[in-house]
Amino acid sequence: MTEEINQNYPKSYQQINAATKASGFDMASDVLTCSLLKTLAASKPSGKFLELGTGTGLSTSWILDGLDKDSTLISIDNDAKFLAIAKDYLGHDDRLSLVNIDGAVWFEENEGKKFDYIFADTWHGKYLLLDEAIAMLNKGGLYIIDDMLPQQNWPDGHQEKAIKLIKDLESRDDLHLTKQVWATGIVIGVKK
Ligand SMILES: C[S@@+](CC[C@H](N)C(=O)[O-])C[C@H]1O[C@@H](n2cnc3c(N)ncnc32)[C@H](O)[C@@H]1O
């Protein structure tokens, strides 16, 4: 076995990838992580999905590919320029709501909402408002983060934040947790 994906990529993936490169966006999730996101997405038929940090929609396209027709995905980002790329290529999918909003404001406005799957790929729901994000998971719901192994683009001090986040997650008693030293470093939690 190798890590090669050897399966179909989402229909718009190559176009989004080209637009992403042209835009200068350099925070996209790697393709191995995206493949995992799709596989796990398929485990929640009729599910309610949340992605915190759309970027240009690369990971969004993979998550959507794993969704069945009765599932819905809300994906938020505060950067309208990058979100516009996701809108161009994925906006036609009526399972998807793309929301241009600051993460903190989104949490304020959506308290009490429940999800079966959260991919937390920005500050809020990961390094900030972690409790609030975990509280939004239904029993059996998946909490997924990537970039937990040292990355070249980490600013000074970020490594300490990552170590603290792992400790915080490990100390929770409401998640079954698995850490994968694979791809960019993945943590998957399942809500008890
Ligand atoms: C790691 S990138 C997301 C990458 C995307 N999931 C992908 O795989 O291509 C993090 C995103 O968080 C967004 N972001 C940063 N600060 C934010 C905030 N305060 N509220 C909402 N989004 C924010 C950035 O614009 C960026 O697109």
The ligand as an SDF file (V2000), in Angstrom:
LIG
                    3D

 27 29  0  0  0  0  0  0  0  0999 V2000
   -6.2100   27.0270    6.9140 C   0  0  0  0  0  0  0  0  0  0  0  0
   -7.1760   28.1510    6.0070 S   0  0  0  0  0  0  0  0  0  0  0  0
   -8.5590   27.2070    5.4730 C   0  0  0  0  0  0  0  0  0  0  0  0
   -8.1870   26.2940    4.3690 C   0  0  0  0  0  0  0  0  0  0  0  0
   -9.2970   25.5060    3.7470 C   0  0  0  0  0  0  0  0  0  0  0  0
  -10.0830   24.7530    4.7100 N   0  0  0  0  0  0  0  0  0  0  0  0
   -8.6960   24.5530    2.7200 C   0  0  0  0  0  0  0  0  0  0  0  0
   -8.4840   23.4030    3.0370 O   0  0  0  0  0  0  0  0  0  0  0  0
   -8.3700   24.9980    1.6300 O   0  0  0  0  0  0  0  0  0  0  0  0
   -7.8490   29.1540    7.2730 C   0  0  0  0  0  0  0  0  0  0  0  0
   -8.9160   30.1240    6.8080 C   0  0  0  0  0  0  0  0  0  0  0  0
   -9.4070   30.8180    7.9450 O   0  0  0  0  0  0  0  0  0  0  0  0
   -9.8100   32.0940    7.5170 C   0  0  0  0  0  0  0  0  0  0  0  0
   -9.8710   32.9630    8.7010 N   0  0  0  0  0  0  0  0  0  0  0  0
   -8.8450   33.5580    9.3620 C   0  0  0  0  0  0  0  0  0  0  0  0
   -9.3100   34.2620   10.4040 N   0  0  0  0  0  0  0  0  0  0  0  0
  -10.6570   34.0970   10.4170 C   0  0  0  0  0  0  0  0  0  0  0  0
  -11.7000   34.5870   11.2430 C   0  0  0  0  0  0  0  0  0  0  0  0
  -11.4360   35.3920   12.2760 N   0  0  0  0  0  0  0  0  0  0  0  0
  -12.9550   34.2310   10.9620 N   0  0  0  0  0  0  0  0  0  0  0  0
  -13.2380   33.4190    9.9100 C   0  0  0  0  0  0  0  0  0  0  0  0
  -12.2930   32.9270    9.0870 N   0  0  0  0  0  0  0  0  0  0  0  0
  -11.0180   33.2680    9.3270 C   0  0  0  0  0  0  0  0  0  0  0  0
   -8.7710   32.5100    6.4860 C   0  0  0  0  0  0  0  0  0  0  0  0
   -9.2990   33.4590    5.5970 O   0  0  0  0  0  0  0  0  0  0  0  0
   -8.4480   31.1830    5.8130 C   0  0  0  0  0  0  0  0  0  0  0  0
   -9.1610   31.0430    4.6230 O   0  0  0  0  0  0  0  0  0  0  0  0
  1  2  1  0
  2  3  1  0
  2 10  1  0
  3  4  1  0
  4  5  1  0
  5  6  1  0
  5  7  1  0
  7  8  2  0
  7  9  1  0
 10 11  1  0
 11 12  1  0
 11 26  1  0
 12 13  1  0
 13 14  1  0
 13 24  1  0
 14 15  1  0
 14 23  1  0
 15 16  2  0
 16 17  1  0
 17 18  1  0
 17 23  2  0
 18 19  1  0
 18 20  2  0
 20 21  1  0
 21 22  2  0
 22 23  1  0
 24 25  1  0
 24 26  1  0
 26 27  1  0
M  CHG  2   2   1   9  -1
M  END
$$$$
